[in-house]
Amino acid sequence: GINAIAVTGNHAYVVSGFYSNSGYYVQLEIVDISNPAAPNVVGSYDMPSIPTYNAGETGCVAISGNYAYIADYYNGLLILDISSPSSPKLTAKYDVACDTSDIDVVGNYAYVADGIKGLEIFDIIDPSSPELVGRCETNGSANRITVSGNYAYVTTSTEGGNDYSLLIVDINNPSLP
């Protein structure tokens, strides 16, 4: 099913997951929404498949300029060149923990909720070569993130998902959150 959507300009970027005979696939679809009465899929990108026994999470997407930044639960941080919506291309992949669940992009940085690794901050000034520049451990698994001003707001959960909390992280210096 559909797990995430980002809209910019005349395009919606939809991340979804689906089952096939050989595993669970995650896909980014680019939809032309210039005519809201008739949205039209103009391009797509399939992420690598994962075994069906690990399926269930498909990640989130953030758009900045000509790039889609995808936090894919099992494939890590994926950066796609979307300058040609009909043929998105993989620009970079950064392997992170096995539960990358959310992303926010602000300026030259991508902020990633990376499960038990917590908050990870990537310098993306060169989208073809993202660089991990900062990390902040969280008390539990980092699940969702949003950035506002000099703060990252991160939701966390404990093992088993029974206890949730909100962590507010000062990111004024991305190397030392």
TASUL-V743293 format. One record per residue. N is the residue number from 1. SS is DSSP state (h for helix, s for strand, l for the rest). PSI is psi as a letter, one per 20 degrees, with the letter a starting at -180 (NA if undefined). NEAR is the number of other ideal C-beta (glycine too) atoms within 10 Angstrom. Layout:
# TASUL-V743293
n:N ss:SS psi:PSI near:NEAR
n:N ss:SS psi:PSI near:NEAR
This chain:
# TASUL-V743293
n:1 ss:l psi:r near:6
n:2 ss:s psi:p near:11
n:3 ss:s psi:h near:17
n:4 ss:s psi:q near:18
n:5 ss:s psi:q near:14
n:6 ss:s psi:q near:20
n:7 ss:s psi:p near:12
n:8 ss:s psi:p near:13
n:9 ss:l psi:c near:10
n:10 ss:l psi:j near:12
n:11 ss:s psi:q near:20
n:12 ss:s psi:p near:17
n:13 ss:s psi:o near:24
n:14 ss:s psi:p near:20
n:15 ss:s psi:p near:23
n:16 ss:s psi:r near:16
n:17 ss:s psi:q near:20
n:18 ss:s psi:q near:13
n:19 ss:s psi:q near:11
n:20 ss:s psi:a near:9
n:21 ss:l psi:h near:5
n:22 ss:l psi:j near:9
n:23 ss:s psi:a near:14
n:24 ss:s psi:p near:21
n:25 ss:s psi:q near:17
n:26 ss:s psi:p near:25
n:27 ss:s psi:q near:14
n:28 ss:s psi:p near:25
n:29 ss:s psi:p near:17
n:30 ss:s psi:p near:23
n:31 ss:s psi:p near:18
n:32 ss:s psi:o near:17
n:33 ss:l psi:k near:15
n:34 ss:l psi:h near:10
n:35 ss:l psi:n near:9
n:36 ss:h psi:h near:6
n:37 ss:h psi:i near:5
n:38 ss:h psi:m near:8
n:39 ss:l psi:q near:14
n:40 ss:s psi:p near:10
n:41 ss:s psi:p near:13
n:42 ss:s psi:i near:16
n:43 ss:s psi:r near:18
n:44 ss:s psi:r near:16
n:45 ss:s psi:p near:21
n:46 ss:s psi:p near:10
n:47 ss:l psi:r near:24
n:48 ss:l psi:q near:12
n:49 ss:l psi:r near:16
n:50 ss:s psi:q near:20
n:51 ss:l psi:q near:10
n:52 ss:h psi:h near:13
n:53 ss:h psi:i near:8
n:54 ss:h psi:j near:12
n:55 ss:l psi:r near:18
n:56 ss:l psi:h near:12
n:57 ss:l psi:p near:19
n:58 ss:l psi:i near:26
n:59 ss:l psi:a near:25
n:60 ss:s psi:r near:24
n:61 ss:s psi:q near:23
n:62 ss:s psi:q near:23
n:63 ss:s psi:p near:18
n:64 ss:s psi:o near:19
n:65 ss:l psi:c near:12
n:66 ss:l psi:k near:14
n:67 ss:s psi:q near:21
n:68 ss:s psi:p near:26
n:69 ss:s psi:o near:26
n:70 ss:s psi:p near:28
n:71 ss:s psi:n near:30
n:72 ss:s psi:p near:25
n:73 ss:l psi:g near:25
n:74 ss:l psi:i near:21
n:75 ss:l psi:i near:20
n:76 ss:s psi:b near:19
n:77 ss:s psi:o near:24
n:78 ss:s psi:p near:25
n:79 ss:s psi:p near:24
n:80 ss:s psi:p near:25
n:81 ss:s psi:o near:18
n:82 ss:l psi:k near:23
n:83 ss:l psi:h near:11
n:84 ss:l psi:n near:12
n:85 ss:l psi:h near:18
n:86 ss:l psi:i near:11
n:87 ss:l psi:m near:13
n:88 ss:l psi:q near:22
n:89 ss:s psi:q near:11
n:90 ss:s psi:p near:13
n:91 ss:s psi:g near:19
n:92 ss:s psi:q near:18
n:93 ss:s psi:p near:17
n:94 ss:s psi:o near:19
n:95 ss:l psi:p near:9
n:96 ss:l psi:a near:19
n:97 ss:l psi:r near:18
n:98 ss:l psi:j near:16
n:99 ss:l psi:l near:18
n:100 ss:s psi:o near:28
n:101 ss:s psi:i near:23
n:102 ss:s psi:r near:22
n:103 ss:s psi:q near:26
n:104 ss:s psi:p near:22
n:105 ss:s psi:p near:22
n:106 ss:s psi:o near:16
n:107 ss:l psi:c near:10
n:108 ss:l psi:j near:14
n:109 ss:s psi:q near:21
n:110 ss:s psi:p near:26
n:111 ss:s psi:p near:29
n:112 ss:s psi:p near:32
n:113 ss:s psi:o near:27
n:114 ss:s psi:l near:27
n:115 ss:s psi:c near:21
n:116 ss:l psi:i near:14
n:117 ss:l psi:i near:19
n:118 ss:l psi:b near:22
n:119 ss:s psi:p near:22
n:120 ss:s psi:p near:26
n:121 ss:s psi:p near:24
n:122 ss:s psi:p near:25
n:123 ss:s psi:p near:16
n:124 ss:l psi:k near:24
n:125 ss:l psi:h near:11
n:126 ss:l psi:n near:11
n:127 ss:l psi:h near:20
n:128 ss:l psi:i near:11
n:129 ss:l psi:m near:12
n:130 ss:l psi:q near:22
n:131 ss:s psi:p near:11
n:132 ss:s psi:o near:15
n:133 ss:s psi:i near:17
n:134 ss:s psi:q near:18
n:135 ss:s psi:q near:16
n:136 ss:s psi:p near:19
n:137 ss:l psi:q near:12
n:138 ss:l psi:q near:22
n:139 ss:l psi:n near:12
n:140 ss:l psi:a near:20
n:141 ss:s psi:p near:20
n:142 ss:s psi:p near:30
n:143 ss:s psi:g near:18
n:144 ss:s psi:q near:16
n:145 ss:s psi:q near:24
n:146 ss:s psi:q near:14
n:147 ss:s psi:p near:20
n:148 ss:s psi:o near:10
n:149 ss:l psi:c near:9
n:150 ss:l psi:j near:10
n:151 ss:s psi:q near:14
n:152 ss:s psi:p near:25
n:153 ss:s psi:o near:15
n:154 ss:s psi:p near:26
n:155 ss:s psi:q near:19
n:156 ss:s psi:q near:21
n:157 ss:s psi:q near:18
n:158 ss:l psi:r near:12
n:159 ss:l psi:p near:9
n:160 ss:l psi:i near:6
n:161 ss:l psi:k near:10
n:162 ss:l psi:i near:7
n:163 ss:l psi:o near:11
n:164 ss:s psi:q near:11
n:165 ss:s psi:r near:12
n:166 ss:s psi:p near:9
n:167 ss:s psi:p near:18
n:168 ss:s psi:p near:10
n:169 ss:s psi:p near:20
n:170 ss:s psi:o near:12
n:171 ss:l psi:k near:21
n:172 ss:l psi:h near:9
n:173 ss:l psi:n near:11
n:174 ss:h psi:h near:17
n:175 ss:h psi:h near:10
n:176 ss:h psi:m near:12
n:177 ss:l psi:NA near:21
